[in-house]
């Protein structure tokens, strides 16, 4: 469930892509931007081993890229493997192993041309490898992450036209087909590959050296990588589940890169000179989810009242310690197709009270489900409870289990804390807002809205397609079930000699954890 960014997963996960990630006009902050980005330090230097600390998944960890779930899994997977495409900073698809793609006039057949690339054993990446990979992911007996994303493709009808050309047949018009190629977990592996924890072979920038689940993985530069050999000799992924352990390892010089730091840590060390802090702005959507199919939120006047009750800046300052920016009840701020022309919603308690009175809900009482499953959730719930009281609404905050929270709130309850990492706006709609979406937590069921999505997918002209997405977002802005109050920064710490860390790439995108472009000064 992508709602647990990079699938949530207790305190170790984000969210997704997570994840809750996401794309925007992001900037990096540290002692100096030059230290974070590598500008001003001359050309990249070759050599050395970089040690990167991530929260891990224990003894159950695997290098199977189709099972990549935690951020550590994905970082390792993208070092060893490639996808046909990946997401740019605005969450639009960018070619990777696919050199180009083109569709027929009906947007139901897509022809993908592969670039000349090789696996680590020297064999070329072929169309048959692509079809094998996708069919493996789509196996009904397996629970691979990208399975739902590949659903629009008729893999039985798709074929290899030649060694470097795949002809994909879709079940219906699919204008955003490139998003499928970039889907989280849609990595290309050699045909017939089954085991991945003992000398896995990929086509990524690094090749396998060693792997101890729950502890570390070491990969070495692949000299023949199609996108240019990495600057580093080696990358070592070190597991450190507690944020304090990652920070202490960075301060002690035991690692050079620490993933997923909290705002308090960032403030303590920003500009202090010992380590560099990189902020990936607006990486994670923060929201309250209202169930639109049951009282009291089956009345759109109540939903609008809740939009107007929220003091978004107070939520960002309090729940995120100021490490983020306010939202506008729409997913994907700054992403491709985002409806940026809609006015920023402001708090209006008088209007909120009037709407509640019209709806017969003047003394409304509602339970808000939250959990310590994600940073800021319990704080956001408490803050919003106090904000709602000013409008005469009584909110009972119920704290649930970290282990079962995401499954509990998918169908149960009426109001809950929610977050998500980066994904295309089209994917957010298809996975969460269509009548048959499997993770439709707001229970937004509208056949006319479904029809607009299908219209967008059938529209070849991108400008016209964008206009349809804007119509859909305007509807959600007016009466949807997501009260999206903010977008959180994603925070990374690095040693002062690390260069080339991209500062404009949300987690889950191409240039996040892009260790083939990093070097040690």
Backbone torsions as a table, in degrees:
resi	resn	phi	psi	omega
1	UNK	NA	114.3	-172.7
2	UNK	-69.4	-12.7	178.7
3	UNK	-63.4	-12.8	175.8
4	UNK	-104.3	73.0	-162.4
5	UNK	-30.2	130.7	-160.1
6	UNK	44.1	32.6	177.1
7	UNK	74.5	56.7	165.4
8	UNK	48.2	-80.9	172.1
9	UNK	47.3	75.8	175.6
10	UNK	50.5	-149.4	-176.6
11	UNK	-79.1	-9.9	-177.0
12	UNK	-79.8	-24.0	-173.8
13	UNK	-89.7	173.2	177.3
14	UNK	-94.0	-97.2	-180.0
15	UNK	125.3	103.4	-177.0
16	UNK	-3.2	142.3	-26.4
17	UNK	-92.7	52.7	148.9
18	UNK	-41.7	131.2	113.6
19	UNK	108.7	85.7	-164.0
20	UNK	-65.7	76.3	135.5
21	UNK	-144.8	174.5	-95.3
22	UNK	149.9	NA	NA
23	UNK	NA	6.7	-158.5
24	UNK	-140.8	-174.6	172.6
25	UNK	-79.4	77.5	-172.9
26	UNK	-90.5	149.9	176.2
27	UNK	-131.3	154.6	177.2
28	UNK	-104.3	144.9	178.7
29	UNK	-125.8	142.3	175.4
30	UNK	-165.6	-160.6	175.4
31	UNK	-56.7	-44.1	171.6
32	UNK	-148.1	146.8	177.3
33	UNK	-63.4	-32.2	-179.6
34	UNK	-58.2	-39.4	-178.5
35	UNK	-65.7	-36.1	-177.4
36	UNK	-76.4	-40.5	-172.1
37	UNK	-95.8	-19.0	-179.1
38	UNK	91.4	-3.7	178.4
39	UNK	-69.9	145.9	178.0
40	UNK	84.1	3.4	-177.9
41	UNK	-115.1	16.9	-178.7
42	UNK	76.4	-172.0	-176.5
43	UNK	-68.0	157.0	177.9
44	UNK	-58.7	148.2	178.1
45	UNK	-104.0	145.8	-177.2
46	UNK	-99.0	140.1	173.3
47	UNK	116.7	167.4	174.8
48	UNK	91.5	164.5	175.6
49	UNK	-114.0	128.4	174.6
50	UNK	-101.1	132.9	178.2
51	UNK	-107.5	123.5	-174.9
52	UNK	-117.9	125.4	-177.5
53	UNK	-98.1	125.3	178.0
54	UNK	-128.9	155.1	166.2
55	UNK	-70.9	140.7	-174.3
56	UNK	-120.7	-171.2	-175.5
57	UNK	-117.1	13.8	176.3
58	UNK	78.2	-157.3	-174.2
59	UNK	-66.1	-15.7	-179.5
60	UNK	-83.4	-1.3	-178.5
61	UNK	-58.6	148.0	179.6
62	UNK	-141.6	157.7	174.3
63	UNK	-97.5	7.0	175.3
64	UNK	-64.4	112.8	-173.8
65	UNK	-67.4	-22.2	-179.1
66	UNK	-79.1	-8.1	175.8
67	UNK	-105.9	1.8	-177.5
68	UNK	-55.9	127.1	-173.9
69	UNK	-134.6	-56.2	176.2
70	UNK	-73.7	163.3	176.8
71	UNK	-58.6	-38.3	178.6
72	UNK	-61.4	-41.5	178.7
73	UNK	-60.0	-46.6	-176.0
74	UNK	-68.6	-40.1	178.7
75	UNK	-62.0	-41.2	177.0
76	UNK	-67.4	-41.5	-177.7
77	UNK	-63.0	-42.3	-176.9
78	UNK	-75.5	-16.8	172.9
79	UNK	-75.2	-33.7	-176.4
80	UNK	-95.3	-29.0	-170.5
81	UNK	-127.7	173.0	177.1
82	UNK	-131.7	159.2	169.8
83	UNK	-111.3	169.1	176.6
84	UNK	-67.6	-31.6	178.6
85	UNK	-149.2	167.8	174.3
86	UNK	-147.6	170.2	-174.3
87	UNK	-89.6	132.1	172.9
88	UNK	-77.9	-176.7	-176.1
89	UNK	-63.4	-25.0	177.9
90	UNK	-96.6	11.4	178.5
91	UNK	66.5	25.1	168.8
92	UNK	-93.4	151.8	-175.2
93	UNK	-75.2	134.0	178.0
94	UNK	-119.7	137.4	-177.9
95	UNK	-61.9	140.6	172.5
96	UNK	-126.7	-99.8	174.7
97	UNK	-65.3	-26.3	172.8
98	UNK	-79.1	123.7	177.6
99	UNK	-77.3	-36.3	178.2
100	UNK	-162.8	164.7	174.6
101	UNK	-144.2	150.5	179.1
102	UNK	-151.2	149.9	-176.4
103	UNK	-113.9	165.9	169.9
104	UNK	-78.9	178.4	-174.7
105	UNK	-67.8	-20.7	-178.1
106	UNK	-94.2	-0.5	179.8
107	UNK	61.6	23.6	-178.7
108	UNK	-109.4	-12.9	175.6
109	UNK	-127.9	130.8	-178.6
110	UNK	-125.6	133.5	179.5
111	UNK	-107.9	118.0	-177.6
112	UNK	-110.9	124.4	178.0
113	UNK	-101.0	126.6	-179.1
114	UNK	-85.1	146.5	172.8
115	UNK	-79.6	168.0	178.1
116	UNK	-80.3	109.1	-178.9
117	UNK	-142.3	156.3	-178.6
118	UNK	-126.9	152.8	170.7
119	UNK	-78.2	171.0	-176.0
120	UNK	-66.2	-16.0	175.9
121	UNK	-92.4	7.8	176.8
122	UNK	90.2	-8.6	-179.3
123	UNK	-78.0	145.0	-178.3
124	UNK	-71.1	150.1	171.6
125	UNK	-79.3	122.1	-174.0
126	UNK	-120.3	171.0	177.2
127	UNK	-61.1	-35.4	178.8
128	UNK	-66.5	-34.5	175.7
129	UNK	-63.6	-40.8	179.4
130	UNK	-62.5	-48.7	-178.7
131	UNK	-65.0	-39.5	176.8
132	UNK	-60.0	-45.6	-178.3
133	UNK	-60.7	-47.5	-177.6
134	UNK	-67.5	-38.0	178.7
135	UNK	-69.1	-33.8	175.3
136	UNK	-64.1	-45.0	179.3
137	UNK	-61.2	-38.4	-175.5
138	UNK	-81.6	-1.5	-179.5
139	UNK	-52.4	119.7	-177.6
140	UNK	-64.0	-17.9	-179.9
141	UNK	-86.7	-5.8	-176.3
142	UNK	-112.6	158.8	179.8
143	UNK	-113.7	57.1	-178.7
144	UNK	-80.7	144.9	-171.5
145	UNK	-57.9	-41.5	-172.1
146	UNK	-86.5	4.3	-174.4
147	UNK	-56.5	-48.3	-178.4
148	UNK	-63.4	-34.8	-179.3
149	UNK	-67.1	-31.6	-178.7
150	UNK	-84.0	-3.9	-174.7
151	UNK	-53.0	-37.9	-178.8
152	UNK	-64.8	-14.7	-176.2
153	UNK	-89.6	131.8	170.7
154	UNK	-87.5	94.4	-174.2
155	UNK	-72.9	-22.5	176.2
156	UNK	-69.6	-34.5	-178.6
157	UNK	-87.2	-19.9	-179.3
158	UNK	-73.2	154.3	-175.2
159	UNK	-153.2	165.3	173.2
160	UNK	-90.8	113.5	179.0
161	UNK	-73.4	-35.9	172.7
162	UNK	-159.4	-172.0	-172.8
163	UNK	-60.0	-31.8	-175.3
164	UNK	-116.8	16.6	-178.6
165	UNK	-132.1	125.5	176.2
166	UNK	-112.3	130.1	175.3
167	UNK	-105.2	107.8	-179.4
168	UNK	-93.5	135.0	174.4
169	UNK	-108.2	126.6	179.5
170	UNK	-98.1	154.3	-179.7
171	UNK	-74.8	-16.5	-177.9
172	UNK	-162.1	166.6	177.2
173	UNK	-55.5	133.2	-174.0
174	UNK	-138.8	83.8	-177.2
175	UNK	-63.5	-32.4	-178.1
176	UNK	-94.7	33.0	-180.0
177	UNK	-52.6	-39.1	178.9
178	UNK	-56.9	-26.9	176.6
179	UNK	-63.8	-30.5	177.8
180	UNK	-65.6	-42.7	-179.9
181	UNK	-62.5	-28.8	-178.0
182	UNK	-94.8	3.7	-172.5
183	UNK	-56.2	146.9	178.9
184	UNK	-61.2	122.6	178.2
185	UNK	91.2	-0.1	-176.2
186	UNK	-88.1	54.9	-176.8
187	UNK	-80.5	150.3	179.0
188	UNK	-95.7	127.1	178.8
189	UNK	-121.9	161.8	178.2
190	UNK	-63.6	143.5	178.3
191	UNK	-57.3	140.2	179.2
192	UNK	77.5	0.1	177.7
193	UNK	-66.6	135.9	179.3
194	UNK	-130.5	-47.9	179.5
195	UNK	-92.6	139.0	-175.2
196	UNK	-128.5	-1.6	-177.0
197	UNK	-98.2	-6.1	178.7
198	UNK	-124.3	95.5	180.0
199	UNK	59.2	56.0	177.2
200	UNK	-65.2	146.4	179.9
201	UNK	-115.9	122.6	176.8
202	UNK	-127.5	-165.8	176.4
203	UNK	-121.7	16.0	-176.4
204	UNK	-79.7	-176.8	-173.4
205	UNK	-72.5	-17.6	179.5
206	UNK	-124.6	150.9	177.6
207	UNK	-113.5	156.6	-173.1
208	UNK	-66.5	138.7	170.6
209	UNK	-120.5	-55.5	-178.8
210	UNK	-157.4	159.9	-179.8
211	UNK	-154.4	123.9	173.4
212	UNK	-122.0	105.4	-176.7
213	UNK	-52.1	134.7	178.6
214	UNK	80.2	-1.7	-177.9
215	UNK	-128.6	-66.2	-176.6
216	UNK	-159.5	162.2	172.8
217	UNK	-141.1	135.9	179.9
218	UNK	-120.4	128.2	178.3
219	UNK	-126.7	149.0	-177.3
220	UNK	-116.1	150.8	179.9
221	UNK	-49.6	135.0	172.6
222	UNK	-99.6	107.7	-172.0
223	UNK	-63.2	-28.7	-175.5
224	UNK	-98.3	21.4	-179.9
225	UNK	-60.3	133.9	-173.4
226	UNK	-61.6	-26.9	-178.2
227	UNK	-98.2	15.8	179.9
228	UNK	99.2	134.6	-178.2
229	UNK	-61.7	142.8	177.5
230	UNK	-59.4	156.7	175.4
231	UNK	-73.3	-36.5	-177.3
232	UNK	-74.5	146.9	169.6
233	UNK	-69.9	-45.3	-176.4
234	UNK	-145.2	155.2	171.4
235	UNK	-124.8	132.0	176.2
236	UNK	-117.9	124.2	176.3
237	UNK	-94.4	119.6	-177.2
238	UNK	-110.3	133.6	179.8
239	UNK	-88.6	125.4	174.5
240	UNK	-143.9	100.1	-170.3
241	UNK	-69.9	-36.1	-178.7
242	UNK	-85.0	137.5	178.9
243	UNK	-57.8	-39.5	179.8
244	UNK	-62.0	-35.2	179.5
245	UNK	-68.5	-38.8	178.7
246	UNK	-66.7	-42.0	-179.9
247	UNK	-65.8	-45.5	-178.9
248	UNK	-63.9	-38.1	177.6
249	UNK	-64.5	-38.1	178.1
250	UNK	-66.9	-44.7	-179.3
251	UNK	-65.6	-31.9	-178.4
252	UNK	-85.7	-1.3	-179.8
253	UNK	77.0	16.4	178.8
254	UNK	-83.0	-23.2	172.8
255	UNK	-137.5	163.2	179.4
256	UNK	-111.5	-5.5	-175.5
257	UNK	-146.6	126.1	179.5
258	UNK	-124.5	120.0	-175.8
259	UNK	-91.0	146.3	171.9
260	UNK	61.8	74.9	174.8
261	UNK	-101.9	155.8	-179.4
262	UNK	-92.7	162.7	-176.2
263	UNK	-58.8	-34.8	179.6
264	UNK	-62.6	-43.8	177.3
265	UNK	-61.8	-43.2	-179.0
266	UNK	-60.6	-45.7	-179.7
267	UNK	-63.8	-36.2	-177.5
268	UNK	-67.5	-30.0	-172.7
269	UNK	-112.9	-10.0	-177.1
270	UNK	-65.4	122.5	179.7
271	UNK	77.3	4.0	-177.4
272	UNK	-81.7	-15.0	173.9
273	UNK	96.8	-20.0	-176.2
274	UNK	-83.0	-40.3	178.1
275	UNK	-136.6	165.9	176.9
276	UNK	-104.2	141.7	177.6
277	UNK	-110.5	126.7	178.0
278	UNK	-114.3	123.0	178.9
279	UNK	-106.7	121.5	173.8
280	UNK	-96.4	100.7	-169.9
281	UNK	-66.9	146.8	170.6
282	UNK	57.8	36.3	-173.0
283	UNK	-82.4	-23.7	-173.4
284	UNK	-133.0	121.5	175.2
285	UNK	-66.2	135.2	175.8
286	UNK	-119.2	130.8	-171.8
287	UNK	-153.7	167.3	162.9
288	UNK	-111.3	137.0	-176.2
289	UNK	-107.3	120.9	179.9
290	UNK	-105.1	128.5	178.2
291	UNK	-76.8	112.2	-173.0
292	UNK	-83.9	-2.0	-177.5
293	UNK	-101.9	7.6	-176.7
294	UNK	-148.7	156.1	179.0
295	UNK	-62.3	148.3	-1.1
296	UNK	-89.1	-2.4	-170.2
297	UNK	-87.9	5.6	170.5
298	UNK	-76.3	-7.1	174.7
299	UNK	-100.6	114.9	-175.3
300	UNK	-64.6	-20.1	176.4
301	UNK	-68.5	-34.3	176.5
302	UNK	-68.4	-40.9	178.4
303	UNK	-62.6	-43.5	179.2
304	UNK	-63.7	-38.4	178.1
305	UNK	-60.5	-41.1	179.4
306	UNK	-66.9	-36.7	173.9
307	UNK	-55.5	-39.6	-174.5
308	UNK	-84.0	-17.4	177.5
309	UNK	-74.0	-34.6	-171.8
310	UNK	-66.1	128.1	167.7
311	UNK	-96.3	96.3	-170.1
312	UNK	-66.5	-38.9	-179.6
313	UNK	-65.5	-39.6	178.0
314	UNK	-64.0	-37.2	177.6
315	UNK	-66.2	-42.6	178.0
316	UNK	-64.0	-44.8	-178.2
317	UNK	-66.6	-40.0	-174.9
318	UNK	-86.1	-49.4	-176.1
319	UNK	-80.2	-30.5	-178.3
320	UNK	-108.7	7.6	-177.1
321	UNK	53.2	33.5	178.1
322	UNK	78.6	-0.3	-177.1
323	UNK	-88.6	68.9	179.9
324	UNK	171.4	-169.8	176.4
325	UNK	-142.3	161.4	-173.3
326	UNK	-68.6	150.3	176.1
327	UNK	-102.2	177.1	-176.0
328	UNK	-135.9	32.6	176.9
329	UNK	66.1	22.5	175.0
330	UNK	-132.8	139.3	177.6
331	UNK	-74.8	149.9	166.8
332	UNK	82.2	41.5	-179.2
333	UNK	-56.7	122.4	179.8
334	UNK	87.0	-5.3	-179.6
335	UNK	-81.4	167.1	175.4
336	UNK	-56.6	130.6	178.5
337	UNK	81.7	1.4	-178.5
338	UNK	-63.5	135.0	-177.0
339	UNK	-83.0	76.0	-174.1
340	UNK	-74.0	-14.0	-177.2
341	UNK	-78.8	-13.8	179.3
342	UNK	-69.2	137.9	-174.8
343	UNK	-65.9	145.0	176.7
344	UNK	-64.2	124.9	-179.1
345	UNK	-74.3	135.1	-179.7
346	UNK	-114.9	158.7	178.1
347	UNK	-67.5	137.1	179.6
348	UNK	-149.9	87.6	-175.4
349	UNK	-66.9	-35.3	179.5
350	UNK	-62.1	-46.2	179.5
351	UNK	-66.0	-39.1	178.7
352	UNK	-60.9	-44.8	179.8
353	UNK	-63.3	-39.9	-179.6
354	UNK	-64.1	-41.1	178.8
355	UNK	-65.6	-41.1	178.4
356	UNK	-64.2	-37.8	177.9
357	UNK	-64.9	-43.4	177.9
358	UNK	-60.3	-35.0	-177.6
359	UNK	-85.6	0.6	-178.2
360	UNK	70.2	29.8	-175.8
361	UNK	-125.3	41.8	-175.9
362	UNK	-64.3	-33.2	-179.5
363	UNK	-116.1	48.2	-174.8
364	UNK	-63.4	136.7	171.7
365	UNK	-123.0	132.3	-177.4
366	UNK	-146.5	147.5	177.6
367	UNK	-94.0	132.5	177.0
368	UNK	-109.2	113.7	178.0
369	UNK	-81.5	132.7	176.6
370	UNK	-144.6	179.8	-179.2
371	UNK	-168.5	161.6	173.6
372	UNK	-82.2	16.6	-178.9
373	UNK	-64.2	-24.4	-179.0
374	UNK	-140.9	145.1	-179.3
375	UNK	-58.5	132.0	175.9
376	UNK	89.0	-9.0	-176.3
377	UNK	-64.5	-50.8	-177.4
378	UNK	-68.0	-35.3	177.4
379	UNK	-65.6	-43.8	179.9
380	UNK	-62.0	-40.2	-179.7
381	UNK	-62.5	-43.4	-179.4
382	UNK	-66.2	-41.9	-179.6
383	UNK	-64.6	-44.9	-178.1
384	UNK	-68.5	-33.4	175.1
385	UNK	-57.0	-45.2	-179.3
386	UNK	-69.8	-36.7	178.2
387	UNK	-65.0	-41.9	-178.5
388	UNK	-65.9	-33.6	180.0
389	UNK	-59.7	-31.7	179.3
390	UNK	-67.2	-19.8	177.5
391	UNK	-101.2	8.7	179.0
392	UNK	84.3	12.4	-179.9
393	UNK	-100.0	131.2	177.4
394	UNK	-99.4	120.6	178.7
395	UNK	-112.3	125.4	175.0
396	UNK	-98.0	113.4	-178.4
397	UNK	-83.7	123.7	-179.9
398	UNK	-115.6	119.2	-178.1
399	UNK	-95.3	119.5	-177.0
400	UNK	-101.1	-179.9	-178.1
401	UNK	-71.7	137.6	175.3
402	UNK	-64.6	-32.5	-174.7
403	UNK	-73.1	-30.4	-174.6
404	UNK	-120.1	6.2	-171.8
405	UNK	-55.4	-48.9	-172.6
406	UNK	-65.3	-39.4	177.2
407	UNK	-72.8	-34.3	-179.6
408	UNK	-63.4	-42.4	-173.2
409	UNK	-88.2	-7.1	-178.9
410	UNK	-62.9	-46.6	-178.5
411	UNK	-114.4	-20.6	-175.6
412	UNK	-94.8	166.4	176.1
413	UNK	76.6	-174.3	179.0
414	UNK	-126.8	-28.7	-177.2
415	UNK	-145.2	134.5	-177.7
416	UNK	-151.7	162.3	172.6
417	UNK	-79.1	146.8	-171.3
418	UNK	-152.7	150.4	173.0
419	UNK	-153.2	167.6	179.7
420	UNK	-155.7	147.3	171.8
421	UNK	-88.2	-165.8	-172.3
422	UNK	-74.9	139.9	170.9
423	UNK	-165.3	157.5	178.0
424	UNK	-60.8	150.2	178.1
425	UNK	-59.1	-38.5	177.5
426	UNK	-59.2	-41.7	-179.9
427	UNK	-69.3	-38.9	176.0
428	UNK	-57.9	-44.0	179.5
429	UNK	-65.5	-48.8	-173.9
430	UNK	-68.7	-33.0	-176.8
431	UNK	-86.5	-22.5	-170.2
432	UNK	-126.5	-13.6	-168.0
433	UNK	-128.3	3.3	175.2
434	UNK	-95.5	157.2	-175.2
435	UNK	-54.6	-37.9	-177.8
436	UNK	-102.0	15.1	177.9
437	UNK	-64.2	136.5	-175.1
438	UNK	-74.8	-21.8	179.4
439	UNK	-119.5	46.1	-179.0
440	UNK	-83.8	78.6	-173.7
441	UNK	-70.2	-26.9	178.9
442	UNK	-85.7	-5.6	-177.8
443	UNK	55.3	43.6	178.2
444	UNK	-81.7	101.2	-175.0
445	UNK	-120.7	99.4	-178.5
446	UNK	-141.7	114.0	-176.9
447	UNK	-62.6	-34.3	178.7
448	UNK	-68.3	-32.8	175.7
449	UNK	-69.0	-42.2	175.4
450	UNK	-56.9	-41.5	-178.2
451	UNK	-64.9	-36.4	176.9
452	UNK	-63.9	-39.6	177.4
453	UNK	-62.0	-45.2	178.5
454	UNK	-64.2	-34.5	176.1
455	UNK	-63.3	-42.7	178.5
456	UNK	-62.0	-42.7	-178.5
457	UNK	-68.9	-18.8	179.8
458	UNK	-98.5	2.1	-175.4
459	UNK	-100.3	115.8	-177.0
460	UNK	-73.4	-42.7	-177.0
461	UNK	-69.1	124.0	-174.0
462	UNK	-67.2	-36.3	178.9
463	UNK	-64.5	-43.3	177.6
464	UNK	-66.2	-37.7	178.5
465	UNK	-64.9	-40.7	178.0
466	UNK	-61.0	-36.5	179.2
467	UNK	-64.3	-35.5	177.7
468	UNK	-68.3	-43.7	177.6
469	UNK	-61.0	-36.2	177.5
470	UNK	-64.3	-41.5	176.5
471	UNK	-59.2	-42.9	-179.4
472	UNK	-65.1	-42.1	-179.5
473	UNK	-69.4	-34.5	177.2
474	UNK	-62.9	-37.4	177.9
475	UNK	-65.5	-44.5	179.2
476	UNK	-64.9	-38.4	179.5
477	UNK	-61.8	-36.1	-176.3
478	UNK	-81.3	-41.0	-171.1
479	UNK	-145.0	17.4	-178.7
480	UNK	-72.3	179.6	-176.0
481	UNK	-103.5	-3.3	178.2
482	UNK	-99.7	116.7	170.9
483	UNK	-92.7	94.4	-174.2
484	UNK	-93.2	102.2	-171.4
485	UNK	-93.9	-16.9	-178.2
486	UNK	-165.2	170.6	174.6
487	UNK	-132.5	119.1	-173.0
488	UNK	-86.0	147.8	170.2
489	UNK	-69.9	149.9	168.4
490	UNK	-107.2	130.4	-168.5
491	UNK	-118.4	132.1	179.9
492	UNK	-126.7	144.6	174.1
493	UNK	-115.1	142.1	177.9
494	UNK	-134.8	158.3	170.2
495	UNK	-68.6	159.1	-174.7
496	UNK	-70.7	-14.6	179.9
497	UNK	-95.6	6.4	179.7
498	UNK	-87.5	131.8	179.8
499	UNK	-126.4	158.2	173.0
500	UNK	87.3	5.7	177.3
501	UNK	-73.3	120.7	-177.2
502	UNK	-69.6	131.6	-176.2
503	UNK	-101.8	-1.8	-176.6
504	UNK	-118.1	21.7	-176.0
505	UNK	-118.2	108.8	175.9
506	UNK	-60.7	156.7	173.6
507	UNK	-57.1	147.0	-178.9
508	UNK	86.9	-1.3	-178.1
509	UNK	-107.2	172.8	-173.7
510	UNK	-52.9	-48.7	-170.9
511	UNK	-91.0	1.0	170.7
512	UNK	-76.5	138.9	-179.0
513	UNK	50.7	42.7	-177.8
514	UNK	-91.8	74.7	-170.1
515	UNK	-74.3	-12.4	175.3
516	UNK	-73.0	-13.8	179.7
517	UNK	-105.8	2.5	-178.1
518	UNK	-95.8	149.1	174.9
519	UNK	-143.7	167.3	179.9
520	UNK	-107.6	123.3	-178.9
521	UNK	-79.5	NA	NA
